[in-house]
Amino acid sequence: MPLPPDLTVAAIYAVVVFLLALGFLVVFIETIRVRRMIAGIVAAVALSVGLVWTGETGVAFLVLGVGAALAANHAFEWFTMR
């Protein structure tokens, strides 16, 4: 049985994880190099695909939330540092 059995609840948890991770990245991390960001996003996508493959779709949403926070942090830096 998946950890969060309801996918809508898992999606809400993923939004919360995304906002928490993005807030942490914006406040405490000054800059992330592009190679590390890409590696983090690729690792998050690979881990989420592996979790979906094993039936843990809800947890895969949480991992994708962290990967999306990395991408959003990079976009936020790009827009504010121009």
Long-range contacts (C-beta under 8 A, 24 or more apart in sequence): 2-55, 2-56, 2-57, 2-58, 2-59, 3-56, 3-58, 3-59, 4-58, 4-59, 5-58, 6-58, 7-57, 7-58, 7-61, 9-58, 10-57, 10-58, 10-59, 10-61, 10-62, 11-61, 13-58, 13-61, 13-62, 13-65, 14-61, 14-62, 14-64, 14-65, 15-65, 16-65, 17-62, 17-65, 17-66, 17-69, 18-65, 18-66, 18-68, 18-69, 18-72, 19-69, 21-65, 21-66, 21-69, 21-70, 22-69, 22-72, 22-73, 22-76, 25-69, 25-70, 25-73, 26-73, 26-76, 29-73, 31-77, 32-70, 32-73, 32-74, 32-77, 34-74, 37-70, 37-71, 37-73, 37-74, 40-66, 40-67, 40-70, 41-67, 41-70, 41-71, 43-67, 44-70
